[in-house]
Amino acid sequence: MKIKRLIVIVVSFLILFFSLSYKSKANTAIDISIPATYSYEILLNGEWNIVGTAFMYKPGLFKERNVVTAKHVAVIGDKYPARICEIKKPKCYFVYGHNDHPKEDVSILKILGKPSNKKLLMGVKPKVGEFVYVVGFPFGELHVTSGIVTRVTSKYIYIDARVIPGNSGGPVVNESGEVIGIVSSIRILNNGQLETNWAYIVPIEKIHEIKKS
């Protein structure tokens, strides 16, 4: 009986230890990534509407403009007035253009002003099974979801974290709060429904292939 009780105590301790460790890592990743994340908004019918996400990235090519988003989000601003807005401070910056990757779904925005918020560092290429976190503005509100990397190719990183419209262009970070990729799209099933737990992520190193214009 004593041995059984000892086993139960040890197992309970290990579960508690790993649970606290996971929460600590999650808090670190979230605390680092949220201040560097912005909503991407367009002016439509007199109101600002959130249509995607952007984020500040430190080791970019253009030192004065390191705001990254998905290309399919950036091009919306070609038709409507666009801006990016900070999360905690009511401060926004107008977008007046973008530099695009020639093939991949990623762009660097041209904005008016220089945000002083934190910038995300580039993480190492993730491995299958690694925990990741997605920060973005689905349905116009800030959300953070988590999941694991399910597959890694030269073109995409696949994750099973919940991703829905509004997350596009947002950062995917590892447990250290380093960005590993940009949310591009989610899988569409044969019946036309969205598979929100299957996301395509453009590797962060792709932004270094963008040329300034």
Biotite code that builds the C-alpha atoms (Angstrom):
import biotite.structure as struc

atoms = struc.array([
    struc.Atom([0.000, 0.000, 0.000], chain_id="A", res_id=1, res_name="MET", atom_name="CA", element="C"),
    struc.Atom([2.835, 2.380, 0.871], chain_id="A", res_id=2, res_name="LYS", atom_name="CA", element="C"),
    struc.Atom([4.490, 1.712, -2.492], chain_id="A", res_id=3, res_name="ILE", atom_name="CA", element="C"),
    struc.Atom([1.229, 2.446, -4.320], chain_id="A", res_id=4, res_name="LYS", atom_name="CA", element="C"),
    struc.Atom([0.762, 5.689, -2.416], chain_id="A", res_id=5, res_name="ARG", atom_name="CA", element="C"),
    struc.Atom([4.339, 6.671, -3.191], chain_id="A", res_id=6, res_name="LEU", atom_name="CA", element="C"),
    struc.Atom([3.781, 5.979, -6.890], chain_id="A", res_id=7, res_name="ILE", atom_name="CA", element="C"),
    struc.Atom([0.605, 8.086, -6.862], chain_id="A", res_id=8, res_name="VAL", atom_name="CA", element="C"),
    struc.Atom([2.429, 10.954, -5.150], chain_id="A", res_id=9, res_name="ILE", atom_name="CA", element="C"),
    struc.Atom([5.334, 10.831, -7.608], chain_id="A", res_id=10, res_name="VAL", atom_name="CA", element="C"),
    struc.Atom([3.026, 10.703, -10.646], chain_id="A", res_id=11, res_name="VAL", atom_name="CA", element="C"),
    struc.Atom([0.935, 13.585, -9.283], chain_id="A", res_id=12, res_name="SER", atom_name="CA", element="C"),
    struc.Atom([4.088, 15.627, -8.706], chain_id="A", res_id=13, res_name="PHE", atom_name="CA", element="C"),
    struc.Atom([5.322, 14.983, -12.242], chain_id="A", res_id=14, res_name="LEU", atom_name="CA", element="C"),
    struc.Atom([1.974, 15.945, -13.731], chain_id="A", res_id=15, res_name="ILE", atom_name="CA", element="C"),
    struc.Atom([1.943, 19.164, -11.704], chain_id="A", res_id=16, res_name="LEU", atom_name="CA", element="C"),
    struc.Atom([5.558, 19.931, -12.644], chain_id="A", res_id=17, res_name="PHE", atom_name="CA", element="C"),
    struc.Atom([5.039, 19.502, -16.381], chain_id="A", res_id=18, res_name="PHE", atom_name="CA", element="C"),
    struc.Atom([1.731, 21.391, -16.217], chain_id="A", res_id=19, res_name="SER", atom_name="CA", element="C"),
    struc.Atom([3.375, 24.388, -14.540], chain_id="A", res_id=20, res_name="LEU", atom_name="CA", element="C"),
    struc.Atom([6.310, 24.193, -16.939], chain_id="A", res_id=21, res_name="SER", atom_name="CA", element="C"),
    struc.Atom([3.960, 24.232, -19.949], chain_id="A", res_id=22, res_name="TYR", atom_name="CA", element="C"),
    struc.Atom([1.986, 27.175, -18.561], chain_id="A", res_id=23, res_name="LYS", atom_name="CA", element="C"),
    struc.Atom([5.197, 29.082, -17.916], chain_id="A", res_id=24, res_name="SER", atom_name="CA", element="C"),
    struc.Atom([6.389, 28.574, -21.486], chain_id="A", res_id=25, res_name="LYS", atom_name="CA", element="C"),
    struc.Atom([2.978, 29.489, -22.869], chain_id="A", res_id=26, res_name="ALA", atom_name="CA", element="C"),
    struc.Atom([2.895, 32.691, -20.821], chain_id="A", res_id=27, res_name="ASN", atom_name="CA", element="C"),
    struc.Atom([6.385, 33.600, -22.039], chain_id="A", res_id=28, res_name="THR", atom_name="CA", element="C"),
    struc.Atom([5.447, 33.116, -25.699], chain_id="A", res_id=29, res_name="ALA", atom_name="CA", element="C"),
    struc.Atom([2.187, 35.043, -25.330], chain_id="A", res_id=30, res_name="ILE", atom_name="CA", element="C"),
    struc.Atom([3.699, 37.906, -23.315], chain_id="A", res_id=31, res_name="ASP", atom_name="CA", element="C"),
    struc.Atom([6.369, 38.409, -25.977], chain_id="A", res_id=32, res_name="ILE", atom_name="CA", element="C"),
    struc.Atom([4.184, 38.077, -29.062], chain_id="A", res_id=33, res_name="SER", atom_name="CA", element="C"),
    struc.Atom([1.071, 40.062, -28.145], chain_id="A", res_id=34, res_name="ILE", atom_name="CA", element="C"),
    struc.Atom([2.759, 43.520, -27.892], chain_id="A", res_id=35, res_name="PRO", atom_name="CA", element="C"),
    struc.Atom([4.328, 42.947, -31.326], chain_id="A", res_id=36, res_name="ALA", atom_name="CA", element="C"),
    struc.Atom([1.016, 42.072, -33.005], chain_id="A", res_id=37, res_name="THR", atom_name="CA", element="C"),
    struc.Atom([-1.316, 44.515, -34.777], chain_id="A", res_id=38, res_name="TYR", atom_name="CA", element="C"),
    struc.Atom([-4.760, 44.401, -36.296], chain_id="A", res_id=39, res_name="SER", atom_name="CA", element="C"),
    struc.Atom([-4.926, 45.139, -40.043], chain_id="A", res_id=40, res_name="TYR", atom_name="CA", element="C"),
    struc.Atom([-7.957, 47.307, -40.755], chain_id="A", res_id=41, res_name="GLU", atom_name="CA", element="C"),
    struc.Atom([-9.662, 48.821, -43.787], chain_id="A", res_id=42, res_name="ILE", atom_name="CA", element="C"),
    struc.Atom([-12.121, 51.706, -43.997], chain_id="A", res_id=43, res_name="LEU", atom_name="CA", element="C"),
    struc.Atom([-15.377, 50.394, -45.441], chain_id="A", res_id=44, res_name="LEU", atom_name="CA", element="C"),
    struc.Atom([-18.683, 52.280, -45.465], chain_id="A", res_id=45, res_name="ASN", atom_name="CA", element="C"),
    struc.Atom([-17.332, 54.806, -43.005], chain_id="A", res_id=46, res_name="GLY", atom_name="CA", element="C"),
    struc.Atom([-16.191, 52.234, -40.442], chain_id="A", res_id=47, res_name="GLU", atom_name="CA", element="C"),
    struc.Atom([-12.864, 50.563, -39.730], chain_id="A", res_id=48, res_name="TRP", atom_name="CA", element="C"),
    struc.Atom([-13.069, 46.789, -40.107], chain_id="A", res_id=49, res_name="ASN", atom_name="CA", element="C"),
    struc.Atom([-10.427, 44.275, -39.025], chain_id="A", res_id=50, res_name="ILE", atom_name="CA", element="C"),
    struc.Atom([-9.625, 41.957, -41.931], chain_id="A", res_id=51, res_name="VAL", atom_name="CA", element="C"),
    struc.Atom([-6.330, 40.458, -40.859], chain_id="A", res_id=52, res_name="GLY", atom_name="CA", element="C"),
    struc.Atom([-3.273, 40.612, -38.649], chain_id="A", res_id=53, res_name="THR", atom_name="CA", element="C"),
    struc.Atom([0.256, 42.029, -38.912], chain_id="A", res_id=54, res_name="ALA", atom_name="CA", element="C"),
    struc.Atom([3.298, 42.019, -36.658], chain_id="A", res_id=55, res_name="PHE", atom_name="CA", element="C"),
    struc.Atom([6.607, 43.767, -36.044], chain_id="A", res_id=56, res_name="MET", atom_name="CA", element="C"),
    struc.Atom([9.647, 41.728, -37.030], chain_id="A", res_id=57, res_name="TYR", atom_name="CA", element="C"),
    struc.Atom([13.138, 42.735, -35.950], chain_id="A", res_id=58, res_name="LYS", atom_name="CA", element="C"),
    struc.Atom([15.646, 41.192, -38.390], chain_id="A", res_id=59, res_name="PRO", atom_name="CA", element="C"),
    struc.Atom([13.884, 42.367, -41.533], chain_id="A", res_id=60, res_name="GLY", atom_name="CA", element="C"),
    struc.Atom([15.467, 43.762, -44.671], chain_id="A", res_id=61, res_name="LEU", atom_name="CA", element="C"),
    struc.Atom([13.997, 47.225, -44.278], chain_id="A", res_id=62, res_name="PHE", atom_name="CA", element="C"),
    struc.Atom([15.052, 48.635, -40.923], chain_id="A", res_id=63, res_name="LYS", atom_name="CA", element="C"),
    struc.Atom([12.509, 51.431, -40.976], chain_id="A", res_id=64, res_name="GLU", atom_name="CA", element="C"),
    struc.Atom([9.609, 49.202, -42.031], chain_id="A", res_id=65, res_name="ARG", atom_name="CA", element="C"),
    struc.Atom([9.482, 45.767, -40.436], chain_id="A", res_id=66, res_name="ASN", atom_name="CA", element="C"),
    struc.Atom([5.725, 45.217, -40.372], chain_id="A", res_id=67, res_name="VAL", atom_name="CA", element="C"),
    struc.Atom([4.883, 41.807, -41.826], chain_id="A", res_id=68, res_name="VAL", atom_name="CA", element="C"),
    struc.Atom([1.558, 40.363, -42.979], chain_id="A", res_id=69, res_name="THR", atom_name="CA", element="C"),
    struc.Atom([0.178, 37.959, -45.577], chain_id="A", res_id=70, res_name="ALA", atom_name="CA", element="C"),
    struc.Atom([0.164, 39.178, -49.177], chain_id="A", res_id=71, res_name="LYS", atom_name="CA", element="C"),
    struc.Atom([-3.541, 38.442, -49.581], chain_id="A", res_id=72, res_name="HIS", atom_name="CA", element="C"),
    struc.Atom([-4.191, 40.758, -46.620], chain_id="A", res_id=73, res_name="VAL", atom_name="CA", element="C"),
    struc.Atom([-1.858, 43.507, -47.859], chain_id="A", res_id=74, res_name="ALA", atom_name="CA", element="C"),
    struc.Atom([-3.522, 43.737, -51.287], chain_id="A", res_id=75, res_name="VAL", atom_name="CA", element="C"),
    struc.Atom([-6.868, 44.572, -49.677], chain_id="A", res_id=76, res_name="ILE", atom_name="CA", element="C"),
    struc.Atom([-5.311, 47.929, -48.820], chain_id="A", res_id=77, res_name="GLY", atom_name="CA", element="C"),
    struc.Atom([-4.870, 48.608, -52.538], chain_id="A", res_id=78, res_name="ASP", atom_name="CA", element="C"),
    struc.Atom([-8.629, 49.106, -52.796], chain_id="A", res_id=79, res_name="LYS", atom_name="CA", element="C"),
    struc.Atom([-9.437, 50.684, -49.433], chain_id="A", res_id=80, res_name="TYR", atom_name="CA", element="C"),
    struc.Atom([-7.741, 52.998, -46.931], chain_id="A", res_id=81, res_name="PRO", atom_name="CA", element="C"),
    struc.Atom([-5.811, 50.723, -44.555], chain_id="A", res_id=82, res_name="ALA", atom_name="CA", element="C"),
    struc.Atom([-4.081, 50.954, -41.205], chain_id="A", res_id=83, res_name="ARG", atom_name="CA", element="C"),
    struc.Atom([-2.532, 48.782, -38.517], chain_id="A", res_id=84, res_name="ILE", atom_name="CA", element="C"),
    struc.Atom([-3.400, 49.294, -34.859], chain_id="A", res_id=85, res_name="CYS", atom_name="CA", element="C"),
    struc.Atom([-1.701, 48.385, -31.610], chain_id="A", res_id=86, res_name="GLU", atom_name="CA", element="C"),
    struc.Atom([-3.467, 46.103, -29.164], chain_id="A", res_id=87, res_name="ILE", atom_name="CA", element="C"),
    struc.Atom([-2.971, 47.748, -25.787], chain_id="A", res_id=88, res_name="LYS", atom_name="CA", element="C"),
    struc.Atom([-2.526, 51.351, -26.910], chain_id="A", res_id=89, res_name="LYS", atom_name="CA", element="C"),
    struc.Atom([-5.095, 53.118, -29.118], chain_id="A", res_id=90, res_name="PRO", atom_name="CA", element="C"),
    struc.Atom([-2.441, 53.987, -31.664], chain_id="A", res_id=91, res_name="LYS", atom_name="CA", element="C"),
    struc.Atom([-2.742, 53.328, -35.393], chain_id="A", res_id=92, res_name="CYS", atom_name="CA", element="C"),
    struc.Atom([-0.475, 53.757, -38.426], chain_id="A", res_id=93, res_name="TYR", atom_name="CA", element="C"),
    struc.Atom([-1.703, 54.235, -41.969], chain_id="A", res_id=94, res_name="PHE", atom_name="CA", element="C"),
    struc.Atom([-0.529, 51.831, -44.662], chain_id="A", res_id=95, res_name="VAL", atom_name="CA", element="C"),
    struc.Atom([0.494, 53.379, -47.985], chain_id="A", res_id=96, res_name="TYR", atom_name="CA", element="C"),
    struc.Atom([1.928, 50.369, -49.828], chain_id="A", res_id=97, res_name="GLY", atom_name="CA", element="C"),
    struc.Atom([3.707, 47.046, -49.513], chain_id="A", res_id=98, res_name="HIS", atom_name="CA", element="C"),
    struc.Atom([6.668, 45.035, -50.799], chain_id="A", res_id=99, res_name="ASN", atom_name="CA", element="C"),
    struc.Atom([5.630, 41.508, -51.786], chain_id="A", res_id=100, res_name="ASP", atom_name="CA", element="C"),
    struc.Atom([7.339, 38.172, -52.105], chain_id="A", res_id=101, res_name="HIS", atom_name="CA", element="C"),
    struc.Atom([7.263, 37.201, -55.817], chain_id="A", res_id=102, res_name="PRO", atom_name="CA", element="C"),
    struc.Atom([5.794, 33.754, -55.103], chain_id="A", res_id=103, res_name="LYS", atom_name="CA", element="C"),
    struc.Atom([4.855, 33.330, -51.440], chain_id="A", res_id=104, res_name="GLU", atom_name="CA", element="C"),
    struc.Atom([1.926, 34.761, -49.476], chain_id="A", res_id=105, res_name="ASP", atom_name="CA", element="C"),
    struc.Atom([3.919, 37.290, -47.449], chain_id="A", res_id=106, res_name="VAL", atom_name="CA", element="C"),
    struc.Atom([4.477, 41.063, -47.606], chain_id="A", res_id=107, res_name="SER", atom_name="CA", element="C"),
    struc.Atom([6.263, 43.841, -45.749], chain_id="A", res_id=108, res_name="ILE", atom_name="CA", element="C"),
    struc.Atom([4.024, 46.857, -45.240], chain_id="A", res_id=109, res_name="LEU", atom_name="CA", element="C"),
    struc.Atom([4.919, 50.479, -45.862], chain_id="A", res_id=110, res_name="LYS", atom_name="CA", element="C"),
    struc.Atom([3.474, 52.533, -43.027], chain_id="A", res_id=111, res_name="ILE", atom_name="CA", element="C"),
    struc.Atom([3.446, 56.139, -41.889], chain_id="A", res_id=112, res_name="LEU", atom_name="CA", element="C"),
    struc.Atom([5.250, 56.486, -38.580], chain_id="A", res_id=113, res_name="GLY", atom_name="CA", element="C"),
    struc.Atom([7.548, 54.215, -36.629], chain_id="A", res_id=114, res_name="LYS", atom_name="CA", element="C"),
    struc.Atom([5.860, 52.021, -34.034], chain_id="A", res_id=115, res_name="PRO", atom_name="CA", element="C"),
    struc.Atom([7.867, 51.705, -30.825], chain_id="A", res_id=116, res_name="SER", atom_name="CA", element="C"),
    struc.Atom([6.369, 48.374, -29.844], chain_id="A", res_id=117, res_name="ASN", atom_name="CA", element="C"),
    struc.Atom([8.354, 45.196, -29.381], chain_id="A", res_id=118, res_name="LYS", atom_name="CA", element="C"),
    struc.Atom([9.570, 43.260, -32.405], chain_id="A", res_id=119, res_name="LYS", atom_name="CA", element="C"),
    struc.Atom([9.640, 39.490, -32.791], chain_id="A", res_id=120, res_name="LEU", atom_name="CA", element="C"),
    struc.Atom([12.887, 37.650, -33.417], chain_id="A", res_id=121, res_name="LEU", atom_name="CA", element="C"),
    struc.Atom([13.239, 34.867, -35.965], chain_id="A", res_id=122, res_name="MET", atom_name="CA", element="C"),
    struc.Atom([13.043, 31.367, -34.507], chain_id="A", res_id=123, res_name="GLY", atom_name="CA", element="C"),
    struc.Atom([14.823, 28.281, -35.783], chain_id="A", res_id=124, res_name="VAL", atom_name="CA", element="C"),
    struc.Atom([13.057, 25.969, -38.202], chain_id="A", res_id=125, res_name="LYS", atom_name="CA", element="C"),
    struc.Atom([10.511, 24.004, -36.149], chain_id="A", res_id=126, res_name="PRO", atom_name="CA", element="C"),
    struc.Atom([10.342, 20.251, -35.810], chain_id="A", res_id=127, res_name="LYS", atom_name="CA", element="C"),
    struc.Atom([7.288, 18.023, -36.074], chain_id="A", res_id=128, res_name="VAL", atom_name="CA", element="C"),
    struc.Atom([5.604, 17.788, -32.684], chain_id="A", res_id=129, res_name="GLY", atom_name="CA", element="C"),
    struc.Atom([6.825, 21.200, -31.488], chain_id="A", res_id=130, res_name="GLU", atom_name="CA", element="C"),
    struc.Atom([4.313, 23.386, -29.634], chain_id="A", res_id=131, res_name="PHE", atom_name="CA", element="C"),
    struc.Atom([3.375, 26.674, -31.318], chain_id="A", res_id=132, res_name="VAL", atom_name="CA", element="C"),
    struc.Atom([1.054, 29.591, -30.663], chain_id="A", res_id=133, res_name="TYR", atom_name="CA", element="C"),
    struc.Atom([-0.993, 31.652, -33.121], chain_id="A", res_id=134, res_name="VAL", atom_name="CA", element="C"),
    struc.Atom([-1.757, 35.307, -32.351], chain_id="A", res_id=135, res_name="VAL", atom_name="CA", element="C"),
    struc.Atom([-4.325, 37.193, -34.381], chain_id="A", res_id=136, res_name="GLY", atom_name="CA", element="C"),
    struc.Atom([-7.685, 38.886, -34.767], chain_id="A", res_id=137, res_name="PHE", atom_name="CA", element="C"),
    struc.Atom([-10.314, 36.365, -35.883], chain_id="A", res_id=138, res_name="PRO", atom_name="CA", element="C"),
    struc.Atom([-13.792, 37.916, -35.812], chain_id="A", res_id=139, res_name="PHE", atom_name="CA", element="C"),
    struc.Atom([-12.187, 41.267, -35.034], chain_id="A", res_id=140, res_name="GLY", atom_name="CA", element="C"),
    struc.Atom([-10.925, 40.334, -31.563], chain_id="A", res_id=141, res_name="GLU", atom_name="CA", element="C"),
    struc.Atom([-7.537, 39.328, -30.205], chain_id="A", res_id=142, res_name="LEU", atom_name="CA", element="C"),
    struc.Atom([-7.178, 35.561, -29.788], chain_id="A", res_id=143, res_name="HIS", atom_name="CA", element="C"),
    struc.Atom([-4.298, 33.226, -29.008], chain_id="A", res_id=144, res_name="VAL", atom_name="CA", element="C"),
    struc.Atom([-4.545, 29.541, -29.898], chain_id="A", res_id=145, res_name="THR", atom_name="CA", element="C"),
    struc.Atom([-2.049, 26.711, -29.541], chain_id="A", res_id=146, res_name="SER", atom_name="CA", element="C"),
    struc.Atom([-1.219, 23.493, -31.321], chain_id="A", res_id=147, res_name="GLY", atom_name="CA", element="C"),
    struc.Atom([1.647, 21.448, -32.671], chain_id="A", res_id=148, res_name="ILE", atom_name="CA", element="C"),
    struc.Atom([3.622, 21.339, -35.887], chain_id="A", res_id=149, res_name="VAL", atom_name="CA", element="C"),
    struc.Atom([2.379, 18.381, -37.926], chain_id="A", res_id=150, res_name="THR", atom_name="CA", element="C"),
    struc.Atom([4.545, 18.697, -41.030], chain_id="A", res_id=151, res_name="ARG", atom_name="CA", element="C"),
    struc.Atom([7.412, 20.839, -42.328], chain_id="A", res_id=152, res_name="VAL", atom_name="CA", element="C"),
    struc.Atom([8.278, 21.426, -45.998], chain_id="A", res_id=153, res_name="THR", atom_name="CA", element="C"),
    struc.Atom([10.285, 24.078, -47.837], chain_id="A", res_id=154, res_name="SER", atom_name="CA", element="C"),
    struc.Atom([7.056, 25.855, -48.819], chain_id="A", res_id=155, res_name="LYS", atom_name="CA", element="C"),
    struc.Atom([4.837, 25.482, -45.752], chain_id="A", res_id=156, res_name="TYR", atom_name="CA", element="C"),
    struc.Atom([4.778, 24.602, -42.087], chain_id="A", res_id=157, res_name="ILE", atom_name="CA", element="C"),
    struc.Atom([1.588, 22.731, -41.212], chain_id="A", res_id=158, res_name="TYR", atom_name="CA", element="C"),
    struc.Atom([0.036, 23.127, -37.755], chain_id="A", res_id=159, res_name="ILE", atom_name="CA", element="C"),
    struc.Atom([-3.119, 21.890, -36.049], chain_id="A", res_id=160, res_name="ASP", atom_name="CA", element="C"),
    struc.Atom([-3.770, 25.050, -33.996], chain_id="A", res_id=161, res_name="ALA", atom_name="CA", element="C"),
    struc.Atom([-7.174, 26.647, -34.526], chain_id="A", res_id=162, res_name="ARG", atom_name="CA", element="C"),
    struc.Atom([-6.900, 29.287, -37.265], chain_id="A", res_id=163, res_name="VAL", atom_name="CA", element="C"),
    struc.Atom([-9.845, 31.164, -38.763], chain_id="A", res_id=164, res_name="ILE", atom_name="CA", element="C"),
    struc.Atom([-10.366, 34.223, -41.016], chain_id="A", res_id=165, res_name="PRO", atom_name="CA", element="C"),
    struc.Atom([-8.792, 37.259, -39.374], chain_id="A", res_id=166, res_name="GLY", atom_name="CA", element="C"),
    struc.Atom([-5.711, 35.292, -38.313], chain_id="A", res_id=167, res_name="ASN", atom_name="CA", element="C"),
    struc.Atom([-4.219, 35.742, -41.786], chain_id="A", res_id=168, res_name="SER", atom_name="CA", element="C"),
    struc.Atom([-0.887, 37.552, -41.690], chain_id="A", res_id=169, res_name="GLY", atom_name="CA", element="C"),
    struc.Atom([-0.418, 36.968, -37.988], chain_id="A", res_id=170, res_name="GLY", atom_name="CA", element="C"),
    struc.Atom([2.626, 35.423, -36.316], chain_id="A", res_id=171, res_name="PRO", atom_name="CA", element="C"),
    struc.Atom([3.098, 31.811, -35.332], chain_id="A", res_id=172, res_name="VAL", atom_name="CA", element="C"),
    struc.Atom([5.578, 31.668, -32.464], chain_id="A", res_id=173, res_name="VAL", atom_name="CA", element="C"),
    struc.Atom([7.438, 28.928, -30.620], chain_id="A", res_id=174, res_name="ASN", atom_name="CA", element="C"),
    struc.Atom([7.600, 28.495, -26.847], chain_id="A", res_id=175, res_name="GLU", atom_name="CA", element="C"),
    struc.Atom([10.353, 31.118, -26.629], chain_id="A", res_id=176, res_name="SER", atom_name="CA", element="C"),
    struc.Atom([8.166, 33.726, -28.313], chain_id="A", res_id=177, res_name="GLY", atom_name="CA", element="C"),
    struc.Atom([10.222, 33.662, -31.526], chain_id="A", res_id=178, res_name="GLU", atom_name="CA", element="C"),
    struc.Atom([8.312, 33.845, -34.790], chain_id="A", res_id=179, res_name="VAL", atom_name="CA", element="C"),
    struc.Atom([8.602, 30.802, -37.054], chain_id="A", res_id=180, res_name="ILE", atom_name="CA", element="C"),
    struc.Atom([6.053, 31.723, -39.689], chain_id="A", res_id=181, res_name="GLY", atom_name="CA", element="C"),
    struc.Atom([3.149, 33.773, -41.009], chain_id="A", res_id=182, res_name="ILE", atom_name="CA", element="C"),
    struc.Atom([-0.444, 32.522, -41.150], chain_id="A", res_id=183, res_name="VAL", atom_name="CA", element="C"),
    struc.Atom([-1.387, 32.068, -44.803], chain_id="A", res_id=184, res_name="SER", atom_name="CA", element="C"),
    struc.Atom([-4.477, 29.900, -45.186], chain_id="A", res_id=185, res_name="SER", atom_name="CA", element="C"),
    struc.Atom([-6.497, 26.980, -43.912], chain_id="A", res_id=186, res_name="ILE", atom_name="CA", element="C"),
    struc.Atom([-7.680, 23.837, -45.633], chain_id="A", res_id=187, res_name="ARG", atom_name="CA", element="C"),
    struc.Atom([-11.023, 23.825, -47.435], chain_id="A", res_id=188, res_name="ILE", atom_name="CA", element="C"),
    struc.Atom([-12.884, 20.513, -47.359], chain_id="A", res_id=189, res_name="LEU", atom_name="CA", element="C"),
    struc.Atom([-14.652, 18.980, -50.367], chain_id="A", res_id=190, res_name="ASN", atom_name="CA", element="C"),
    struc.Atom([-18.005, 20.221, -49.085], chain_id="A", res_id=191, res_name="ASN", atom_name="CA", element="C"),
    struc.Atom([-16.695, 23.789, -48.988], chain_id="A", res_id=192, res_name="GLY", atom_name="CA", element="C"),
    struc.Atom([-16.390, 23.985, -45.219], chain_id="A", res_id=193, res_name="GLN", atom_name="CA", element="C"),
    struc.Atom([-13.251, 25.344, -43.565], chain_id="A", res_id=194, res_name="LEU", atom_name="CA", element="C"),
    struc.Atom([-10.973, 22.960, -41.673], chain_id="A", res_id=195, res_name="GLU", atom_name="CA", element="C"),
    struc.Atom([-9.938, 25.383, -38.925], chain_id="A", res_id=196, res_name="THR", atom_name="CA", element="C"),
    struc.Atom([-7.505, 22.960, -37.289], chain_id="A", res_id=197, res_name="ASN", atom_name="CA", element="C"),
    struc.Atom([-5.326, 22.574, -40.373], chain_id="A", res_id=198, res_name="TRP", atom_name="CA", element="C"),
    struc.Atom([-3.316, 25.694, -41.229], chain_id="A", res_id=199, res_name="ALA", atom_name="CA", element="C"),
    struc.Atom([-0.674, 26.534, -43.811], chain_id="A", res_id=200, res_name="TYR", atom_name="CA", element="C"),
    struc.Atom([2.130, 28.696, -42.421], chain_id="A", res_id=201, res_name="ILE", atom_name="CA", element="C"),
    struc.Atom([4.721, 30.469, -44.594], chain_id="A", res_id=202, res_name="VAL", atom_name="CA", element="C"),
    struc.Atom([8.203, 30.030, -43.034], chain_id="A", res_id=203, res_name="PRO", atom_name="CA", element="C"),
    struc.Atom([9.512, 33.301, -41.612], chain_id="A", res_id=204, res_name="ILE", atom_name="CA", element="C"),
    struc.Atom([12.756, 33.127, -43.585], chain_id="A", res_id=205, res_name="GLU", atom_name="CA", element="C"),
    struc.Atom([10.752, 33.801, -46.753], chain_id="A", res_id=206, res_name="LYS", atom_name="CA", element="C"),
    struc.Atom([10.512, 37.499, -45.896], chain_id="A", res_id=207, res_name="ILE", atom_name="CA", element="C"),
    struc.Atom([14.250, 37.795, -46.450], chain_id="A", res_id=208, res_name="HIS", atom_name="CA", element="C"),
    struc.Atom([13.601, 37.060, -50.122], chain_id="A", res_id=209, res_name="GLU", atom_name="CA", element="C"),
    struc.Atom([11.498, 40.212, -50.508], chain_id="A", res_id=210, res_name="ILE", atom_name="CA", element="C"),
    struc.Atom([13.104, 43.071, -52.387], chain_id="A", res_id=211, res_name="LYS", atom_name="CA", element="C"),
    struc.Atom([12.524, 46.705, -51.504], chain_id="A", res_id=212, res_name="LYS", atom_name="CA", element="C"),
    struc.Atom([10.700, 48.923, -53.989], chain_id="A", res_id=213, res_name="SER", atom_name="CA", element="C"),
])
